[in-house]
Amino acid sequence: MHSSATDSIAVRARGIRANVQKTQILHGVDVALPAGRWTSVVGPNGAGKSTLLKCLAGLLRHARIEGEIELLGRPLADWPARERARQLAWLGQNEAAADELPAYDIAMLGRLPHRAWMAPPSDADHAAVQAALHTTQAWDWRARPLAQLSGGERQRVLLARALAVQAPITLMDEPLANLDPPHQSDWLRTVRALVAGGATVVSVLHEISIALQADDLLIMAAGRVVHHGPCSDAATHAALEQVFEQRIQVRQIDGLWMALPRV
């Protein structure tokens, strides 16, 4: 999807300040997220992680935002809505969805940016949706309304909707909500496969040990970026421990970096 993925910037923000209901959430955030890599955004509660992700996606409504955001080197505001929706897929927290629709139709919503107005789904649309539902192991309940699914099943259908877009950039806010450990592992494999195929993934995660499996970690506190670097770097580990007040320690176990409670 990107000829020089590791050398280019997928999303860039300069001097982002966001005020929500008269409260300033972000304080002059600068960030450059590399294309073709998985970046996880972590930090304490109230750090501004979700607000930043919504700013990058152009989804933060009812807020006053200052600064510049670029998507693939082009100002975000200059992208026509449909074109932007083909480039950037979104999976948010507590997403509103039409509960009466079957899971298959929910996933098909991810193909809307690719279809002409009122046009029926094409063979390519059906193929993308089927692949996404199989990837998230949601195919077996494709005919069931969303209202009849458990929280974890619902989350996997919404992930399938995001995957069906087949966008070069995917932003996910707490994508592991309601997923049990086996399906968290499945999600991890899915993200790695996306990045291996040249895509860019940015995820806000509370699960620090899973976040450490990313390529890069963006660490936030109090509406600011305090560190941005490779997950394998000692400086990243030190910043992570510091932002969580030394309550965790980063250790390598069986070749994987993990965040463990400090006892």
Buried (B, 14 or more C-beta within 10 A) or exposed (E): BBEEBEEBBBBBBEEBBBEBEEEEBBBBBBBEBBBBBBBBBBBBEEBBBBBBBBBBBBBBEEBEBEBEBBBBEEEBEEBEEEEBBBBBBBBBEEBEBEEEBBBBBBBBBBBBBBBEEEEEBEEEBBEBBBBBBEBBBBBEBBEBBBEEBEEBBBBBBBBBBBBBBBBBBBBBBBBBBEBEEEBBEBBBEBBBEBBEEBBBBBBBBBBBBBBBBBBBBBBBBBBBBBBBBEBEEEEBBEBBBEBBEEEBBBEEEEEEBBBEEEE
